[in-house]
Amino acid sequence: MITAFVLVSVEADSIPETAQAIADLDGVSSVYSCAGDVDLIAMVRVREHEQFAEVIAGGLSKVPGVVHTDTHIAFRSYSRRDVEEGFSVGQQA
C-alpha cells in the first residue's frame, strides 16, 4: 500500500461534516481534526500511485467545505515496533 497524508483547509463552520464526508471516501483510511495551520489531516492509502488522482483530486478536493489541500506522499514508515523487531532479528526469546 502507498500512503499519503493530505493536509486539508476547510470552511470553519463545516469542519465536522467535511471531516465525515472525507472519511466516507474509498481510499481514505482516517481523518484527524487538528490545531495549527490546517483543519484536517486525511490519511489516504491506495495500491497504485494513479489512484491518488481518483481519491484526492477526484473525490476529497471536491467535498463541500474543502478550501485547499496539500498532499504529502510517504516513502517509508517508521515505528517503535519496526525498530524493535529489526533489532531482534535472529535472536531467540
N, CA, C and O atoms as a CHARMM CRD file, in Angstrom:
* protein
*
  372
    1    1 MET  N      0.83400  -1.18500   0.00000 PROA 1      0.00000
    2    1 MET  CA     0.00000   0.00000   0.00000 PROA 1      0.00000
    3    1 MET  C      0.87800   1.24900   0.00000 PROA 1      0.00000
    4    1 MET  O      1.95800   1.27400   0.59000 PROA 1      0.00000
    5    2 ILE  N      0.39000   2.26900  -0.67000 PROA 2      0.00000
    6    2 ILE  CA     1.07000   3.55600  -0.72000 PROA 2      0.00000
    7    2 ILE  C      0.24700   4.52300   0.12300 PROA 2      0.00000
    8    2 ILE  O     -0.97700   4.57300   0.00500 PROA 2      0.00000
    9    3 THR  N      0.92000   5.28200   0.96600 PROA 3      0.00000
   10    3 THR  CA     0.22800   6.17300   1.89100 PROA 3      0.00000
   11    3 THR  C      0.52800   7.62800   1.56100 PROA 3      0.00000
   12    3 THR  O      1.65900   7.98600   1.23200 PROA 3      0.00000
   13    4 ALA  N     -0.50300   8.45800   1.65700 PROA 4      0.00000
   14    4 ALA  CA    -0.32900   9.90700   1.53600 PROA 4      0.00000
   15    4 ALA  C     -1.05900  10.56700   2.69400 PROA 4      0.00000
   16    4 ALA  O     -2.10000  10.09400   3.14900 PROA 4      0.00000
   17    5 PHE  N     -0.49200  11.65900   3.15300 PROA 5      0.00000
   18    5 PHE  CA    -1.12700  12.49100   4.17400 PROA 5      0.00000
   19    5 PHE  C     -1.58300  13.76100   3.47100 PROA 5      0.00000
   20    5 PHE  O     -0.78400  14.46800   2.85800 PROA 5      0.00000
   21    6 VAL  N     -2.86900  14.03900   3.56800 PROA 6      0.00000
   22    6 VAL  CA    -3.42800  15.20100   2.89100 PROA 6      0.00000
   23    6 VAL  C     -3.82800  16.22800   3.95000 PROA 6      0.00000
   24    6 VAL  O     -4.71100  15.98200   4.77100 PROA 6      0.00000
   25    7 LEU  N     -3.16400  17.37600   3.91500 PROA 7      0.00000
   26    7 LEU  CA    -3.48700  18.47500   4.81300 PROA 7      0.00000
   27    7 LEU  C     -4.63700  19.24000   4.17000 PROA 7      0.00000
   28    7 LEU  O     -4.54400  19.65800   3.01600 PROA 7      0.00000
   29    8 VAL  N     -5.71500  19.41900   4.91400 PROA 8      0.00000
   30    8 VAL  CA    -6.93600  19.96500   4.33300 PROA 8      0.00000
   31    8 VAL  C     -7.37600  21.22200   5.09500 PROA 8      0.00000
   32    8 VAL  O     -7.58600  21.19100   6.30700 PROA 8      0.00000
   33    9 SER  N     -7.50600  22.31200   4.36100 PROA 9      0.00000
   34    9 SER  CA    -8.09600  23.53500   4.91500 PROA 9      0.00000
   35    9 SER  C     -9.57700  23.51200   4.57600 PROA 9      0.00000
   36    9 SER  O     -9.96700  23.21600   3.44600 PROA 9      0.00000
   37   10 VAL  N    -10.39900  23.83100   5.58000 PROA 10     0.00000
   38   10 VAL  CA   -11.84600  23.66500   5.46200 PROA 10     0.00000
   39   10 VAL  C    -12.53400  24.94500   5.92700 PROA 10     0.00000
   40   10 VAL  O    -12.01300  25.66800   6.77600 PROA 10     0.00000
   41   11 GLU  N    -13.71000  25.21700   5.36100 PROA 11     0.00000
   42   11 GLU  CA   -14.52400  26.33200   5.85600 PROA 11     0.00000
   43   11 GLU  C    -14.81500  26.07300   7.33800 PROA 11     0.00000
   44   11 GLU  O    -15.25300  24.98500   7.71100 PROA 11     0.00000
   45   12 ALA  N    -14.57100  27.06900   8.16700 PROA 12     0.00000
   46   12 ALA  CA   -14.61800  26.89900   9.62200 PROA 12     0.00000
   47   12 ALA  C    -15.94000  26.36500  10.13800 PROA 12     0.00000
   48   12 ALA  O    -15.95700  25.61800  11.11700 PROA 12     0.00000
   49   13 ASP  N    -17.03400  26.72300   9.51600 PROA 13     0.00000
   50   13 ASP  CA   -18.33700  26.30100  10.03000 PROA 13     0.00000
   51   13 ASP  C    -18.76800  24.91900   9.56200 PROA 13     0.00000
   52   13 ASP  O    -19.88100  24.48600   9.85800 PROA 13     0.00000
   53   14 SER  N    -17.89700  24.22000   8.83400 PROA 14     0.00000
   54   14 SER  CA   -18.29400  22.89700   8.33200 PROA 14     0.00000
   55   14 SER  C    -17.26000  21.80900   8.60800 PROA 14     0.00000
   56   14 SER  O    -17.25400  20.78200   7.93000 PROA 14     0.00000
   57   15 ILE  N    -16.40400  22.01500   9.57300 PROA 15     0.00000
   58   15 ILE  CA   -15.31800  21.05400   9.83100 PROA 15     0.00000
   59   15 ILE  C    -15.84400  19.65100  10.15200 PROA 15     0.00000
   60   15 ILE  O    -15.38700  18.69800   9.52200 PROA 15     0.00000
   61   16 PRO  N    -16.77600  19.46700  11.09400 PROA 16     0.00000
   62   16 PRO  CA   -17.20800  18.09100  11.40100 PROA 16     0.00000
   63   16 PRO  C    -17.86600  17.38900  10.20900 PROA 16     0.00000
   64   16 PRO  O    -17.59900  16.21400   9.95600 PROA 16     0.00000
   65   17 GLU  N    -18.71700  18.09900   9.48300 PROA 17     0.00000
   66   17 GLU  CA   -19.40600  17.49500   8.34200 PROA 17     0.00000
   67   17 GLU  C    -18.43200  17.18000   7.20900 PROA 17     0.00000
   68   17 GLU  O    -18.54100  16.14000   6.56100 PROA 17     0.00000
   69   18 THR  N    -17.49000  18.07400   6.97600 PROA 18     0.00000
   70   18 THR  CA   -16.49700  17.86000   5.93500 PROA 18     0.00000
   71   18 THR  C    -15.58500  16.70000   6.29500 PROA 18     0.00000
   72   18 THR  O    -15.25200  15.88100   5.43800 PROA 18     0.00000
   73   19 ALA  N    -15.18000  16.62500   7.55500 PROA 19     0.00000
   74   19 ALA  CA   -14.32500  15.51800   8.00900 PROA 19     0.00000
   75   19 ALA  C    -15.02800  14.17800   7.80500 PROA 19     0.00000
   76   19 ALA  O    -14.40800  13.22300   7.33600 PROA 19     0.00000
   77   20 GLN  N    -16.30200  14.09500   8.14600 PROA 20     0.00000
   78   20 GLN  CA   -17.04400  12.84400   7.98700 PROA 20     0.00000
   79   20 GLN  C    -17.20600  12.48300   6.51100 PROA 20     0.00000
   80   20 GLN  O    -17.08000  11.31500   6.14300 PROA 20     0.00000
   81   21 ALA  N    -17.48200  13.47000   5.66900 PROA 21     0.00000
   82   21 ALA  CA   -17.62500  13.21000   4.23300 PROA 21     0.00000
   83   21 ALA  C    -16.31100  12.70400   3.64000 PROA 21     0.00000
   84   21 ALA  O    -16.32100  11.81700   2.78600 PROA 21     0.00000
   85   22 ILE  N    -15.19200  13.25300   4.08100 PROA 22     0.00000
   86   22 ILE  CA   -13.88500  12.78900   3.61400 PROA 22     0.00000
   87   22 ILE  C    -13.62600  11.37700   4.12000 PROA 22     0.00000
   88   22 ILE  O    -13.15100  10.52800   3.36600 PROA 22     0.00000
   89   23 ALA  N    -13.93100  11.11400   5.38400 PROA 23     0.00000
   90   23 ALA  CA   -13.71200   9.78400   5.97100 PROA 23     0.00000
   91   23 ALA  C    -14.52100   8.71400   5.25400 PROA 23     0.00000
   92   23 ALA  O    -14.12000   7.55000   5.23500 PROA 23     0.00000
   93   24 ASP  N    -15.64300   9.08100   4.66800 PROA 24     0.00000
   94   24 ASP  CA   -16.50100   8.12500   3.97200 PROA 24     0.00000
   95   24 ASP  C    -16.01200   7.77400   2.56900 PROA 24     0.00000
   96   24 ASP  O    -16.55400   6.86300   1.94300 PROA 24     0.00000
   97   25 LEU  N    -15.00000   8.47800   2.06200 PROA 25     0.00000
   98   25 LEU  CA   -14.49700   8.21700   0.71500 PROA 25     0.00000
   99   25 LEU  C    -13.68200   6.92900   0.66800 PROA 25     0.00000
  100   25 LEU  O    -12.92600   6.63600   1.59400 PROA 25     0.00000
  101   26 ASP  N    -13.83200   6.16600  -0.40200 PROA 26     0.00000
  102   26 ASP  CA   -12.98800   4.99200  -0.61700 PROA 26     0.00000
  103   26 ASP  C    -11.53900   5.45200  -0.75500 PROA 26     0.00000
  104   26 ASP  O    -11.25700   6.41900  -1.46300 PROA 26     0.00000
  105   27 GLY  N    -10.63800   4.77500  -0.09300 PROA 27     0.00000
  106   27 GLY  CA    -9.22700   5.11700  -0.13800 PROA 27     0.00000
  107   27 GLY  C     -8.77500   5.95700   1.04000 PROA 27     0.00000
  108   27 GLY  O     -7.57600   6.05900   1.29700 PROA 27     0.00000
  109   28 VAL  N     -9.70000   6.55600   1.75400 PROA 28     0.00000
  110   28 VAL  CA    -9.35000   7.34600   2.94000 PROA 28     0.00000
  111   28 VAL  C     -9.44500   6.42800   4.15300 PROA 28     0.00000
  112   28 VAL  O    -10.51600   5.90700   4.46600 PROA 28     0.00000
  113   29 SER  N     -8.31800   6.23400   4.83300 PROA 29     0.00000
  114   29 SER  CA    -8.32400   5.30500   5.96800 PROA 29     0.00000
  115   29 SER  C     -8.65100   5.99600   7.28400 PROA 29     0.00000
  116   29 SER  O     -9.19800   5.36000   8.18500 PROA 29     0.00000
  117   30 SER  N     -8.32800   7.29500   7.42100 PROA 30     0.00000
  118   30 SER  CA    -8.67100   8.03100   8.63600 PROA 30     0.00000
  119   30 SER  C     -8.56300   9.52000   8.38100 PROA 30     0.00000
  120   30 SER  O     -7.87500   9.96900   7.46400 PROA 30     0.00000
  121   31 VAL  N     -9.26500  10.27800   9.21800 PROA 31     0.00000
  122   31 VAL  CA    -9.24500  11.74400   9.14500 PROA 31     0.00000
  123   31 VAL  C     -9.11100  12.26600  10.57200 PROA 31     0.00000
  124   31 VAL  O     -9.80900  11.80900  11.47600 PROA 31     0.00000
  125   32 TYR  N     -8.21800  13.21700  10.76500 PROA 32     0.00000
  126   32 TYR  CA    -7.98200  13.79700  12.08200 PROA 32     0.00000
  127   32 TYR  C     -8.25000  15.29400  12.03800 PROA 32     0.00000
  128   32 TYR  O     -7.77300  15.98000  11.13400 PROA 32     0.00000
  129   33 SER  N     -8.99400  15.80100  12.98900 PROA 33     0.00000
  130   33 SER  CA    -9.08100  17.25300  13.14900 PROA 33     0.00000
  131   33 SER  C     -7.88500  17.65800  13.99600 PROA 33     0.00000
  132   33 SER  O     -7.46000  16.90500  14.87300 PROA 33     0.00000
  133   34 CYS  N     -7.34500  18.83400  13.74100 PROA 34     0.00000
  134   34 CYS  CA    -6.13400  19.22200  14.44700 PROA 34     0.00000
  135   34 CYS  C     -6.04100  20.73200  14.58200 PROA 34     0.00000
  136   34 CYS  O     -6.74400  21.48200  13.90500 PROA 34     0.00000
  137   35 ALA  N     -5.17500  21.14700  15.45300 PROA 35     0.00000
  138   35 ALA  CA    -4.88100  22.56300  15.62500 PROA 35     0.00000
  139   35 ALA  C     -3.65300  22.89100  14.78400 PROA 35     0.00000
  140   35 ALA  O     -2.81500  22.02400  14.53800 PROA 35     0.00000
  141   36 GLY  N     -3.54900  24.11600  14.35500 PROA 36     0.00000
  142   36 GLY  CA    -2.38500  24.51300  13.57500 PROA 36     0.00000
  143   36 GLY  C     -2.79300  25.15800  12.27300 PROA 36     0.00000
  144   36 GLY  O     -3.85800  25.76500  12.16700 PROA 36     0.00000
  145   37 ASP  N     -1.93500  25.02100  11.28500 PROA 37     0.00000
  146   37 ASP  CA    -2.14400  25.68300  10.00400 PROA 37     0.00000
  147   37 ASP  C     -3.23800  25.05000   9.15100 PROA 37     0.00000
  148   37 ASP  O     -3.74500  25.69000   8.22900 PROA 37     0.00000
  149   38 VAL  N     -3.60900  23.81000   9.44100 PROA 38     0.00000
  150   38 VAL  CA    -4.65800  23.13100   8.68200 PROA 38     0.00000
  151   38 VAL  C     -5.74300  22.65000   9.63400 PROA 38     0.00000
  152   38 VAL  O     -5.52900  22.53900  10.84100 PROA 38     0.00000
  153   39 ASP  N     -6.89800  22.37200   9.07400 PROA 39     0.00000
  154   39 ASP  CA    -8.02800  21.94800   9.90300 PROA 39     0.00000
  155   39 ASP  C     -8.12900  20.43600  10.04400 PROA 39     0.00000
  156   39 ASP  O     -8.50400  19.92400  11.10000 PROA 39     0.00000
  157   40 LEU  N     -7.79100  19.72400   8.96900 PROA 40     0.00000
  158   40 LEU  CA    -7.90700  18.26300   8.95700 PROA 40     0.00000
  159   40 LEU  C     -6.66200  17.65600   8.32500 PROA 40     0.00000
  160   40 LEU  O     -6.01200  18.27000   7.47800 PROA 40     0.00000
  161   41 ILE  N     -6.34600  16.45100   8.74900 PROA 41     0.00000
  162   41 ILE  CA    -5.33000  15.65500   8.07500 PROA 41     0.00000
  163   41 ILE  C     -5.97200  14.31600   7.74400 PROA 41     0.00000
  164   41 ILE  O     -6.45900  13.60600   8.62400 PROA 41     0.00000
  165   42 ALA  N     -5.96300  13.98400   6.44700 PROA 42     0.00000
  166   42 ALA  CA    -6.54300  12.72500   5.99200 PROA 42     0.00000
  167   42 ALA  C     -5.41700  11.78200   5.58100 PROA 42     0.00000
  168   42 ALA  O     -4.47400  12.18800   4.90200 PROA 42     0.00000
  169   43 MET  N     -5.52200  10.51800   5.99700 PROA 43     0.00000
  170   43 MET  CA    -4.58900   9.50300   5.55900 PROA 43     0.00000
  171   43 MET  C     -5.25200   8.73900   4.41900 PROA 43     0.00000
  172   43 MET  O     -6.32700   8.16000   4.57900 PROA 43     0.00000
  173   44 VAL  N     -4.58600   8.74900   3.26400 PROA 44     0.00000
  174   44 VAL  CA    -5.10100   8.07100   2.08500 PROA 44     0.00000
  175   44 VAL  C     -4.17400   6.90600   1.78500 PROA 44     0.00000
  176   44 VAL  O     -2.95700   7.07600   1.72100 PROA 44     0.00000
  177   45 ARG  N     -4.75200   5.71300   1.59900 PROA 45     0.00000
  178   45 ARG  CA    -3.95600   4.51700   1.30200 PROA 45     0.00000
  179   45 ARG  C     -4.50100   3.87100   0.04200 PROA 45     0.00000
  180   45 ARG  O     -5.67900   3.52200  -0.02500 PROA 45     0.00000
  181   46 VAL  N     -3.63600   3.71200  -0.96500 PROA 46     0.00000
  182   46 VAL  CA    -4.02000   3.11500  -2.24300 PROA 46     0.00000
  183   46 VAL  C     -2.97200   2.09900  -2.66900 PROA 46     0.00000
  184   46 VAL  O     -1.87000   2.05700  -2.12300 PROA 46     0.00000
  185   47 ARG  N     -3.32900   1.28700  -3.64500 PROA 47     0.00000
  186   47 ARG  CA    -2.39400   0.26800  -4.14500 PROA 47     0.00000
  187   47 ARG  C     -1.47100   0.80500  -5.23600 PROA 47     0.00000
  188   47 ARG  O     -0.33500   0.34800  -5.36200 PROA 47     0.00000
  189   48 GLU  N     -1.94600   1.76900  -6.02400 PROA 48     0.00000
  190   48 GLU  CA    -1.15500   2.30800  -7.12800 PROA 48     0.00000
  191   48 GLU  C     -1.18700   3.83500  -7.09400 PROA 48     0.00000
  192   48 GLU  O     -2.19700   4.43100  -6.72000 PROA 48     0.00000
  193   49 HSD  N     -0.07700   4.46400  -7.48700 PROA 49     0.00000
  194   49 HSD  CA     0.01600   5.92400  -7.46100 PROA 49     0.00000
  195   49 HSD  C     -1.11400   6.59500  -8.23500 PROA 49     0.00000
  196   49 HSD  O     -1.61000   7.64300  -7.82100 PROA 49     0.00000
  197   50 GLU  N     -1.51900   6.00500  -9.34500 PROA 50     0.00000
  198   50 GLU  CA    -2.56300   6.60300 -10.17500 PROA 50     0.00000
  199   50 GLU  C     -3.87500   6.77200  -9.41100 PROA 50     0.00000
  200   50 GLU  O     -4.67600   7.64400  -9.74500 PROA 50     0.00000
  201   51 GLN  N     -4.09800   5.95500  -8.40300 PROA 51     0.00000
  202   51 GLN  CA    -5.32700   6.03000  -7.62300 PROA 51     0.00000
  203   51 GLN  C     -5.39500   7.29000  -6.76200 PROA 51     0.00000
  204   51 GLN  O     -6.48200   7.69900  -6.35600 PROA 51     0.00000
  205   52 PHE  N     -4.25200   7.90700  -6.47900 PROA 52     0.00000
  206   52 PHE  CA    -4.27000   9.15300  -5.71400 PROA 52     0.00000
  207   52 PHE  C     -5.09100  10.21400  -6.43900 PROA 52     0.00000
  208   52 PHE  O     -5.82500  10.97200  -5.80500 PROA 52     0.00000
  209   53 ALA  N     -4.97200  10.26800  -7.75000 PROA 53     0.00000
  210   53 ALA  CA    -5.73000  11.25500  -8.52700 PROA 53     0.00000
  211   53 ALA  C     -7.22900  11.03900  -8.34600 PROA 53     0.00000
  212   53 ALA  O     -7.98300  12.00300  -8.20700 PROA 53     0.00000
  213   54 GLU  N     -7.66100   9.79100  -8.34700 PROA 54     0.00000
  214   54 GLU  CA    -9.08300   9.48900  -8.16500 PROA 54     0.00000
  215   54 GLU  C     -9.55200   9.88300  -6.76800 PROA 54     0.00000
  216   54 GLU  O    -10.58300  10.53700  -6.61100 PROA 54     0.00000
  217   55 VAL  N     -8.79000   9.48200  -5.76300 PROA 55     0.00000
  218   55 VAL  CA    -9.21000   9.69500  -4.38100 PROA 55     0.00000
  219   55 VAL  C     -9.08900  11.16200  -3.97100 PROA 55     0.00000
  220   55 VAL  O    -10.00800  11.72000  -3.37200 PROA 55     0.00000
  221   56 ILE  N     -7.94900  11.78700  -4.29500 PROA 56     0.00000
  222   56 ILE  CA    -7.70700  13.14700  -3.81300 PROA 56     0.00000
  223   56 ILE  C     -8.30300  14.19600  -4.75500 PROA 56     0.00000
  224   56 ILE  O     -9.18400  14.95600  -4.35500 PROA 56     0.00000
  225   57 ALA  N     -7.83300  14.23900  -5.98700 PROA 57     0.00000
  226   57 ALA  CA    -8.33100  15.25700  -6.92200 PROA 57     0.00000
  227   57 ALA  C     -9.77900  14.99300  -7.32600 PROA 57     0.00000
  228   57 ALA  O    -10.56800  15.92800  -7.46300 PROA 57     0.00000
  229   58 GLY  N    -10.12200  13.73700  -7.51400 PROA 58     0.00000
  230   58 GLY  CA   -11.46300  13.39900  -7.96500 PROA 58     0.00000
  231   58 GLY  C    -12.50200  13.29600  -6.87700 PROA 58     0.00000
  232   58 GLY  O    -13.69900  13.33500  -7.16400 PROA 58     0.00000
  233   59 GLY  N    -12.07900  13.16600  -5.63300 PROA 59     0.00000
  234   59 GLY  CA   -13.03400  12.99400  -4.54000 PROA 59     0.00000
  235   59 GLY  C    -12.84300  13.96800  -3.40800 PROA 59     0.00000
  236   59 GLY  O    -13.68200  14.83900  -3.18300 PROA 59     0.00000
  237   60 LEU  N    -11.74600  13.82900  -2.69400 PROA 60     0.00000
  238   60 LEU  CA   -11.51400  14.61600  -1.47800 PROA 60     0.00000
  239   60 LEU  C    -11.57500  16.11700  -1.73500 PROA 60     0.00000
  240   60 LEU  O    -12.23300  16.84500  -0.99300 PROA 60     0.00000
  241   61 SER  N    -10.90000  16.58200  -2.77100 PROA 61     0.00000
  242   61 SER  CA   -10.85500  18.03000  -3.01000 PROA 61     0.00000
  243   61 SER  C    -12.19800  18.59500  -3.46100 PROA 61     0.00000
  244   61 SER  O    -12.38800  19.81100  -3.46000 PROA 61     0.00000
  245   62 LYS  N    -13.13100  17.72300  -3.84700 PROA 62     0.00000
  246   62 LYS  CA   -14.44900  18.16400  -4.29700 PROA 62     0.00000
  247   62 LYS  C    -15.51700  18.10200  -3.20200 PROA 62     0.00000
  248   62 LYS  O    -16.67000  18.46100  -3.44000 PROA 62     0.00000
  249   63 VAL  N    -15.14200  17.65700  -2.02700 PROA 63     0.00000
  250   63 VAL  CA   -16.08900  17.58600  -0.91000 PROA 63     0.00000
  251   63 VAL  C    -16.48800  19.01400  -0.52100 PROA 63     0.00000
  252   63 VAL  O    -15.61700  19.86800  -0.35300 PROA 63     0.00000
  253   64 PRO  N    -17.77900  19.28400  -0.37800 PROA 64     0.00000
  254   64 PRO  CA   -18.20900  20.61900   0.04100 PROA 64     0.00000
  255   64 PRO  C    -17.54000  21.02600   1.35700 PROA 64     0.00000
  256   64 PRO  O    -17.50400  20.25100   2.31300 PROA 64     0.00000
  257   65 GLY  N    -17.01700  22.23900   1.38800 PROA 65     0.00000
  258   65 GLY  CA   -16.33500  22.74500   2.57700 PROA 65     0.00000
  259   65 GLY  C    -14.83200  22.75000   2.44100 PROA 65     0.00000
  260   65 GLY  O    -14.15600  23.50200   3.14300 PROA 65     0.00000
  261   66 VAL  N    -14.27900  21.91500   1.53700 PROA 66     0.00000
  262   66 VAL  CA   -12.82700  21.87500   1.34300 PROA 66     0.00000
  263   66 VAL  C    -12.39900  23.12300   0.57900 PROA 66     0.00000
  264   66 VAL  O    -12.93100  23.42300  -0.48900 PROA 66     0.00000
  265   67 VAL  N    -11.43000  23.84500   1.14000 PROA 67     0.00000
  266   67 VAL  CA   -10.93200  25.07700   0.53800 PROA 67     0.00000
  267   67 VAL  C     -9.60800  24.83200  -0.18000 PROA 67     0.00000
  268   67 VAL  O     -9.37600  25.35800  -1.26800 PROA 67     0.00000
  269   68 HSD  N     -8.72600  24.01500   0.44800 PROA 68     0.00000
  270   68 HSD  CA    -7.38200  23.79500  -0.10100 PROA 68     0.00000
  271   68 HSD  C     -6.84100  22.46700   0.42000 PROA 68     0.00000
  272   68 HSD  O     -7.12700  22.07200   1.55100 PROA 68     0.00000
  273   69 THR  N     -6.05700  21.78000  -0.41500 PROA 69     0.00000
  274   69 THR  CA    -5.38100  20.56100   0.03700 PROA 69     0.00000
  275   69 THR  C     -3.89200  20.66000  -0.27500 PROA 69     0.00000
  276   69 THR  O     -3.47800  21.36300  -1.19600 PROA 69     0.00000
  277   70 ASP  N     -3.10300  19.94300   0.50800 PROA 70     0.00000
  278   70 ASP  CA    -1.65400  19.85900   0.32500 PROA 70     0.00000
  279   70 ASP  C     -1.28100  18.40500   0.60700 PROA 70     0.00000
  280   70 ASP  O     -1.38300  17.94100   1.74300 PROA 70     0.00000
  281   71 THR  N     -0.85000  17.69100  -0.43100 PROA 71     0.00000
  282   71 THR  CA    -0.63200  16.25100  -0.32700 PROA 71     0.00000
  283   71 THR  C      0.83900  15.91500  -0.13700 PROA 71     0.00000
  284   71 THR  O      1.70700  16.45100  -0.82600 PROA 71     0.00000
  285   72 HSD  N      1.10900  15.01000   0.81600 PROA 72     0.00000
  286   72 HSD  CA     2.46400  14.53500   1.10000 PROA 72     0.00000
  287   72 HSD  C      2.46800  13.01100   0.99600 PROA 72     0.00000
  288   72 HSD  O      1.82100  12.33200   1.79300 PROA 72     0.00000
  289   73 ILE  N      3.19300  12.47700   0.01900 PROA 73     0.00000
  290   73 ILE  CA     3.25400  11.02300  -0.17700 PROA 73     0.00000
  291   73 ILE  C      4.39400  10.46700   0.67200 PROA 73     0.00000
  292   73 ILE  O      5.51100  10.98400   0.64900 PROA 73     0.00000
  293   74 ALA  N      4.09500   9.41200   1.41800 PROA 74     0.00000
  294   74 ALA  CA     5.08400   8.79400   2.31300 PROA 74     0.00000
  295   74 ALA  C      5.97500   7.82900   1.52300 PROA 74     0.00000
  296   74 ALA  O      5.49100   7.07400   0.68000 PROA 74     0.00000
  297   75 PHE  N      7.27300   7.86400   1.80500 PROA 75     0.00000
  298   75 PHE  CA     8.22100   6.93200   1.20200 PROA 75     0.00000
  299   75 PHE  C      8.42400   5.69800   2.06200 PROA 75     0.00000
  300   75 PHE  O      8.51500   4.58400   1.54500 PROA 75     0.00000
  301   76 ARG  N      8.49600   5.89100   3.36300 PROA 76     0.00000
  302   76 ARG  CA     8.82200   4.80100   4.28200 PROA 76     0.00000
  303   76 ARG  C      8.13600   5.06600   5.60700 PROA 76     0.00000
  304   76 ARG  O      7.93500   6.21700   5.99600 PROA 76     0.00000
  305   77 SER  N      7.78100   3.99700   6.29700 PROA 77     0.00000
  306   77 SER  CA     7.13800   4.11200   7.59800 PROA 77     0.00000
  307   77 SER  C      8.10400   3.66600   8.68800 PROA 77     0.00000
  308   77 SER  O      8.80200   2.66300   8.54000 PROA 77     0.00000
  309   78 TYR  N      8.13700   4.41300   9.77400 PROA 78     0.00000
  310   78 TYR  CA     8.96300   4.06400  10.92800 PROA 78     0.00000
  311   78 TYR  C      8.06100   4.02900  12.15600 PROA 78     0.00000
  312   78 TYR  O      7.19500   4.88700  12.32900 PROA 78     0.00000
  313   79 SER  N      8.27000   3.04300  12.99200 PROA 79     0.00000
  314   79 SER  CA     7.55700   2.99200  14.25600 PROA 79     0.00000
  315   79 SER  C      8.44100   2.30800  15.28400 PROA 79     0.00000
  316   79 SER  O      9.41000   1.64000  14.92500 PROA 79     0.00000
  317   80 ARG  N      8.11900   2.46800  16.53900 PROA 80     0.00000
  318   80 ARG  CA     8.89900   1.83400  17.60000 PROA 80     0.00000
  319   80 ARG  C      8.89600   0.31500  17.40400 PROA 80     0.00000
  320   80 ARG  O      9.92600  -0.33700  17.57800 PROA 80     0.00000
  321   81 ARG  N      7.75200  -0.23800  17.04800 PROA 81     0.00000
  322   81 ARG  CA     7.64700  -1.67700  16.85200 PROA 81     0.00000
  323   81 ARG  C      8.56800  -2.14200  15.72600 PROA 81     0.00000
  324   81 ARG  O      9.22500  -3.17400  15.86100 PROA 81     0.00000
  325   82 ASP  N      8.63000  -1.39500  14.61100 PROA 82     0.00000
  326   82 ASP  CA     9.50100  -1.75700  13.49800 PROA 82     0.00000
  327   82 ASP  C     10.96100  -1.77800  13.93100 PROA 82     0.00000
  328   82 ASP  O     11.70800  -2.68200  13.55900 PROA 82     0.00000
  329   83 VAL  N     11.36800  -0.78600  14.71400 PROA 83     0.00000
  330   83 VAL  CA    12.75000  -0.70700  15.17800 PROA 83     0.00000
  331   83 VAL  C     13.06200  -1.87000  16.11200 PROA 83     0.00000
  332   83 VAL  O     14.11000  -2.50200  15.97900 PROA 83     0.00000
  333   84 GLU  N     12.17000  -2.16200  17.05600 PROA 84     0.00000
  334   84 GLU  CA    12.39800  -3.26300  17.99700 PROA 84     0.00000
  335   84 GLU  C     12.46500  -4.60000  17.27100 PROA 84     0.00000
  336   84 GLU  O     13.30300  -5.43800  17.60400 PROA 84     0.00000
  337   85 GLU  N     11.59700  -4.81600  16.28500 PROA 85     0.00000
  338   85 GLU  CA    11.63400  -6.06600  15.52800 PROA 85     0.00000
  339   85 GLU  C     12.91700  -6.17800  14.72300 PROA 85     0.00000
  340   85 GLU  O     13.45800  -7.27300  14.56700 PROA 85     0.00000
  341   86 GLY  N     13.41200  -5.05400  14.20900 PROA 86     0.00000
  342   86 GLY  CA    14.64900  -5.06300  13.43300 PROA 86     0.00000
  343   86 GLY  C     15.84800  -5.46800  14.28000 PROA 86     0.00000
  344   86 GLY  O     16.73400  -6.18000  13.80600 PROA 86     0.00000
  345   87 PHE  N     15.88000  -5.01700  15.53000 PROA 87     0.00000
  346   87 PHE  CA    16.97300  -5.36900  16.41700 PROA 87     0.00000
  347   87 PHE  C     16.88100  -6.78600  16.94800 PROA 87     0.00000
  348   87 PHE  O     17.88000  -7.34600  17.39900 PROA 87     0.00000
  349   88 SER  N     15.69300  -7.37300  16.90000 PROA 88     0.00000
  350   88 SER  CA    15.53300  -8.71700  17.44500 PROA 88     0.00000
  351   88 SER  C     15.65800  -9.80500  16.39300 PROA 88     0.00000
  352   88 SER  O     15.51200 -10.98300  16.71800 PROA 88     0.00000
  353   89 VAL  N     15.92200  -9.45100  15.15300 PROA 89     0.00000
  354   89 VAL  CA    16.06900 -10.45000  14.08800 PROA 89     0.00000
  355   89 VAL  C     17.22300 -11.37900  14.43400 PROA 89     0.00000
  356   89 VAL  O     18.32500 -10.92600  14.74400 PROA 89     0.00000
  357   90 GLY  N     16.96600 -12.66500  14.37900 PROA 90     0.00000
  358   90 GLY  CA    17.99100 -13.65300  14.65900 PROA 90     0.00000
  359   90 GLY  C     18.16200 -13.99800  16.12400 PROA 90     0.00000
  360   90 GLY  O     18.90300 -14.92100  16.46400 PROA 90     0.00000
  361   91 GLN  N     17.48800 -13.27000  16.99200 PROA 91     0.00000
  362   91 GLN  CA    17.57700 -13.56300  18.42400 PROA 91     0.00000
  363   91 GLN  C     16.37600 -14.40300  18.82200 PROA 91     0.00000
  364   91 GLN  O     15.26100 -14.18100  18.34900 PROA 91     0.00000
  365   92 GLN  N     16.61200 -15.34800  19.67600 PROA 92     0.00000
  366   92 GLN  CA    15.52500 -16.16300  20.18300 PROA 92     0.00000
  367   92 GLN  C     15.16400 -15.71600  21.59100 PROA 92     0.00000
  368   92 GLN  O     16.03700 -15.43000  22.41100 PROA 92     0.00000
  369   93 ALA  N     13.89000 -15.66200  21.85200 PROA 93     0.00000
  370   93 ALA  CA    13.44000 -15.22400  23.18300 PROA 93     0.00000
  371   93 ALA  C     13.42600 -16.34900  24.15300 PROA 93     0.00000
  372   93 ALA  O     13.07400 -16.15600  25.31700 PROA 93     0.00000
